[in-house]
Amino acid sequence: MKASRVAVVSFPGNNCEVESLRAIKNAGMEAVYFRWNDDHAKLKDIDGYFIPGGFSYEDRGRSGMVAARDPLMKFLSDEAAKGKTIIGNCNGAQTLVESGLIPLDRGLHMSLARNAIEENGTWTGVGFLNEWVWIKPSDRSRCATSDWNGVMHLPIAHGEGRFTTRDPDLIKELKKNKQIAFEYCDENGNVSTDPIVTPNGSMFAIAGICNPAGNVVALMPHPERTPNGAPYFAALKRWIEKGKKPSSPGSTYEWKWEVPGREAKDVEIFIDTIITNNEEHTVEQAAHRIAPKLSLKQWKYITLGSGSHESVLKQLGHFNPNKERAYVRLKGTLHRWNNEAKKIEPLTEDQVQELFSGISLLRRDIPDTGAPAFGKGSETGICYTCRNVTEKDLKKSALLEVFANPHASTLERMSDL
């Protein structure tokens, strides 16, 4: 029998291609390396696709957001509809979730959010995790990579691996369809959301999810990095050899965006970069697919519940004057921070217009794990000032989802700056 051919799809910033190619080859399949901008004609005889881990586009905006909006993902979506397998590990999983292929084949229904754990009602960000975990399949026959017994000991290496959603009906659907394909567990197979077992805070101890048909799989741990993961790829080989079954898309429900207004706070800090802000530029380019003329300015945002702006801007850990500029809005009036004099100075009306004209949207993550560093009642986020964009475009879900994933963040329209 001719070996099944699996393409490892590489976006700029991925870094697990070698391990993925090796694991596919070791399982008895032919591994094909494919760059994101190669000719799609090279994929005409491909049986399945593997999107590896890493940091595509440096995780700008959020992990997987930019890659998910690449034209290649439309091609992969069409391939999945034909029944071909699409497997995404770590950053590949993030890309599949952002593209909508996971969990329901289309539409943004979930997020792989920043790692955070909840204890006694308080959320704590745990940052980038580089450790080993145990996982197990919930049902051996459920998806393309689940046909193995027992538990699997695998490494994780991610900063945004927390499966979460704000749609309670989705969770019911996933459980009903057994789409929670892989769960975190202890070495004895006991599933738990305890941080010792599920260190990233993923809801219901979710380690991996499949689409309704089972041919698209998103998994956060790395089976390709260890011989322990061999059964994962052996299962993939068996699934492909059984033959393709056309996939039927799941729910077509679209999340209803709400972008409420936000009144000015007493003390608000806006931090800009002196050097080129690559993230700002990349998010702008992603937004151009929906609003081609949009011009974007990105700010780091802090509002204080107590304390003074001086206490923040004098600390190098919060503000680096060698690379950043700061502006302070006090009770609605904007000022520039003079770092040499360690005080604020007034801005002229022309300066305010040059810096802040446009429509400003504030993204705040849920939970806001950055806020505690600034004291009780403080808030942090990313402010996007949008120019050359219509109100009609700003109401489009596709554009708003470039700025924020609604299952992990909120968007608010700020009062005029």
Residue pairs with C-beta under 8 A, 6 or more apart in sequence:
1 241
3 28
3 29
3 30
4 29
4 30
4 47
4 48
4 237
4 240
4 241
5 29
5 30
5 32
5 45
5 46
5 47
5 48
6 24
6 29
6 30
6 31
6 32
6 46
6 47
6 48
6 49
6 50
6 85
6 236
6 240
7 32
7 33
7 34
7 43
7 46
7 48
7 49
7 50
8 17
8 20
8 21
8 24
8 31
8 32
8 33
8 34
8 50
8 51
8 52
9 34
9 36
9 49
9 50
9 51
9 52
9 72
9 76
9 92
10 17
10 33
10 34
10 35
10 36
10 52
11 36
11 51
11 54
11 56
11 57
11 67
11 70
11 95
12 36
12 56
12 57
13 54
13 55
13 56
13 57
13 58
13 59
13 91
14 51
14 52
14 53
14 54
14 55
14 56
14 91
14 92
15 52
15 53
15 54
15 55
16 52
16 53
16 54
16 89
16 90
16 91
16 222
16 224
16 225
17 33
17 52
19 52
19 222
19 224
19 225
20 31
20 50
20 52
20 89
20 224
21 31
21 33
22 31
22 224
23 223
23 224
23 229
23 230
23 233
24 30
24 31
24 50
24 233
24 236
25 31
26 230
26 233
27 230
27 233
27 234
27 236
27 237
28 234
28 237
29 233
29 236
29 237
29 240
32 42
32 46
34 42
34 43
36 67
36 70
36 72
40 72
40 75
43 75
43 79
46 79
46 84
47 84
47 85
47 240
47 244
48 84
48 85
48 86
48 87
48 144
48 236
48 240
49 76
49 79
49 84
49 85
49 86
49 87
50 87
50 88
50 89
50 92
51 67
51 86
51 87
51 88
51 89
51 91
51 92
51 95
51 96
52 89
52 90
52 91
52 92
52 224
53 89
53 90
53 91
53 92
53 157
53 158
53 222
53 224
54 90
54 91
55 63
55 91
56 63
56 64
56 66
56 67
56 91
56 95
57 66
57 67
57 282
58 278
58 279
58 282
59 91
59 159
59 160
60 66
60 278
60 279
60 282
60 283
61 279
61 282
61 283
61 286
61 402
61 403
62 98
62 160
62 405
62 408
63 91
63 94
63 98
63 112
63 158
63 159
63 160
64 91
64 93
64 94
64 95
64 96
64 97
64 98
64 99
64 112
65 98
65 286
65 402
65 405
66 282
66 283
66 285
66 286
67 73
67 91
67 95
67 98
68 95
68 96
68 97
68 98
68 99
68 100
69 98
69 99
69 286
69 289
69 402
73 95
73 99
73 101
76 86
76 99
76 101
77 99
77 100
77 101
77 105
77 106
79 86
80 86
80 101
80 105
80 211
80 215
80 216
80 247
81 105
81 246
81 247
81 249
82 244
82 246
82 247
83 213
83 215
83 243
83 244
83 245
83 246
83 247
84 215
84 244
85 144
85 215
85 216
85 217
85 236
85 239
85 240
86 96
86 101
86 215
86 216
86 217
87 144
87 145
87 216
87 217
87 219
87 236
88 94
88 95
88 96
88 102
88 217
88 218
88 219
89 219
89 220
89 221
89 222
89 223
89 224
90 156
90 157
90 158
90 161
90 219
90 220
90 221
90 222
91 158
92 218
93 102
93 112
93 208
93 218
93 219
93 220
94 112
94 160
94 218
96 102
96 216
96 218
97 103
97 110
97 111
97 112
97 209
97 218
98 108
98 405
100 106
100 107
100 108
100 109
101 211
101 216
102 110
102 209
102 210
102 211
102 216
102 217
102 218
103 109
103 110
103 170
103 174
103 179
103 209
103 210
103 211
103 250
104 170
104 173
104 211
104 212
104 249
104 250
104 251
105 211
105 212
105 216
105 247
105 249
105 250
106 249
106 250
106 252
107 251
107 252
107 253
107 254
107 255
108 255
108 397
108 401
108 405
108 406
108 407
109 165
109 167
109 170
109 251
109 253
109 255
109 407
110 163
110 164
110 165
110 170
110 209
110 407
111 162
111 163
111 164
111 165
111 405
111 407
111 408
111 409
112 160
112 161
112 162
112 163
112 164
112 220
113 160
113 162
113 164
113 365
113 366
113 405
113 407
113 408
114 125
114 159
114 160
114 162
114 365
114 369
114 408
115 125
115 126
115 127
115 128
115 129
115 158
115 159
115 160
115 161
115 162
115 199
115 200
115 201
116 123
116 124
116 125
116 126
116 162
116 200
116 201
116 367
116 369
117 123
117 124
117 126
117 195
117 199
117 200
117 201
118 124
118 201
118 367
119 195
123 201
123 367
123 369
124 369
125 369
125 370
126 195
126 199
126 200
126 201
127 159
128 157
128 158
128 159
129 156
129 157
129 158
129 159
129 161
129 199
129 200
130 155
130 156
130 157
131 155
131 156
131 199
132 153
132 154
132 155
132 156
133 153
133 154
133 155
133 156
133 184
133 197
133 198
133 199
133 207
133 221
134 151
134 152
134 153
134 154
134 184
134 185
134 186
134 187
134 189
134 197
135 151
135 152
135 154
135 182
135 183
135 184
135 185
135 207
135 208
135 221
136 150
136 151
136 152
136 182
136 183
136 185
136 189
136 191
137 146
137 147
137 148
137 181
137 182
138 146
138 178
138 180
138 181
138 182
138 183
139 146
139 178
139 181
140 146
140 147
140 148
140 149
141 147
142 178
142 179
142 181
142 210
142 214
143 181
143 210
143 214
143 215
143 217
143 239
144 210
144 214
144 215
144 216
144 217
144 235
144 236
144 239
144 240
145 181
145 217
145 219
145 232
145 233
145 235
145 236
145 239
146 181
146 182
146 210
146 214
146 217
146 235
147 234
147 235
147 238
147 239
148 231
148 232
148 234
148 235
150 189
151 185
151 187
151 188
151 189
152 223
152 228
152 229
152 231
152 232
153 187
153 226
153 228
154 221
154 222
154 223
154 225
154 226
154 228
154 229
155 221
155 222
155 225
155 226
156 199
156 200
156 220
156 221
156 222
157 222
158 200
158 220
161 200
161 202
161 220
162 200
162 201
162 202
162 203
163 202
163 203
163 204
163 206
163 209
163 220
164 202
164 203
164 407
164 408
165 171
165 203
165 407
166 255
166 366
166 406
166 407
167 253
167 255
167 407
169 253
170 251
171 203
171 204
173 179
173 250
173 251
174 180
174 209
177 212
179 209
179 210
179 211
179 212
180 204
180 206
180 208
180 209
181 208
181 209
181 210
181 214
181 217
181 219
182 206
182 207
182 208
182 209
182 219
183 191
183 204
183 205
183 206
183 207
184 191
184 192
184 193
184 197
184 198
184 202
184 205
184 206
184 207
185 191
185 192
185 197
185 205
186 192
186 196
186 197
190 197
191 197
191 205
192 198
192 205
193 201
193 202
193 203
193 204
193 205
195 201
197 205
198 205
200 220
202 220
207 219
207 220
207 221
208 217
208 218
208 219
208 220
208 221
209 217
209 218
210 216
210 217
210 218
211 217
211 247
211 250
212 247
212 248
212 249
212 250
213 245
213 247
213 248
215 239
215 244
215 245
215 247
216 247
222 229
223 229
223 230
223 232
223 233
224 233
254 397
255 397
255 406
255 407
257 395
257 397
257 400
257 406
257 411
259 361
259 394
259 400
259 411
259 412
259 413
260 412
260 413
261 412
261 413
261 414
261 415
262 362
262 412
262 413
262 414
262 415
263 415
264 329
264 331
264 332
264 414
264 415
265 303
265 304
265 329
265 379
266 304
266 330
266 331
267 303
267 304
267 308
267 309
267 328
267 329
267 330
268 301
268 302
268 303
268 328
268 329
269 301
269 302
269 303
269 304
269 309
269 312
269 313
269 326
269 327
269 328
269 329
270 299
270 300
270 301
270 326
270 327
270 328
270 329
270 383
270 417
271 299
271 300
271 301
271 302
271 319
271 324
271 325
271 326
271 327
272 297
272 299
272 324
272 325
272 326
272 327
273 280
273 323
273 324
273 325
274 322
274 323
274 324
274 325
275 323
277 298
279 298
280 296
280 297
280 298
283 296
283 298
283 384
283 402
283 403
284 294
284 295
284 296
286 402
287 294
287 296
287 399
287 402
287 403
288 294
289 398
290 393
290 396
290 398
290 399
290 402
291 388
291 389
291 390
291 393
291 399
293 388
293 389
294 386
294 387
294 388
294 389
294 393
295 358
295 386
295 387
295 388
296 384
296 385
296 386
296 387
297 355
297 358
297 384
297 385
297 387
298 382
298 383
298 384
298 385
299 382
299 383
299 384
299 385
300 380
300 382
300 383
301 362
301 379
301 380
301 381
301 382
301 383
302 312
302 318
302 374
302 378
302 379
302 380
303 378
303 379
303 380
304 312
304 374
304 375
304 377
304 378
305 374
305 375
305 376
305 377
305 378
305 379
306 375
306 376
306 377
306 378
307 374
307 375
309 328
309 330
309 337
309 344
310 342
310 343
312 318
312 319
312 374
313 319
313 326
313 328
313 337
313 339
313 342
314 342
318 373
318 374
319 326
321 339
325 336
325 337
326 336
326 337
326 339
327 334
327 335
327 336
327 337
327 347
327 355
328 334
328 335
328 336
328 337
328 344
329 335
329 417
330 344
332 415
333 346
334 347
334 352
334 355
334 356
334 417
335 344
335 345
335 346
335 347
336 344
336 345
336 346
336 347
336 351
337 343
337 344
337 345
338 344
338 345
347 355
352 417
355 417
356 385
356 417
357 385
357 387
358 385
358 386
358 387
358 389
359 385
359 386
359 387
359 389
359 394
359 413
360 383
360 384
360 385
360 386
360 413
360 414
360 417
361 383
361 384
361 386
361 394
361 403
361 411
361 412
361 413
361 414
362 381
362 382
362 383
362 384
362 411
362 412
362 413
362 414
363 381
363 382
363 383
363 384
363 403
363 404
363 409
363 410
363 411
364 379
364 380
364 381
364 409
364 410
364 412
365 381
365 408
365 409
366 408
366 409
366 410
368 379
368 380
368 381
370 380
371 378
371 379
371 380
372 378
374 380
383 414
384 403
385 417
386 394
389 399
393 399
394 400
400 406
400 411
403 411
404 410
404 411
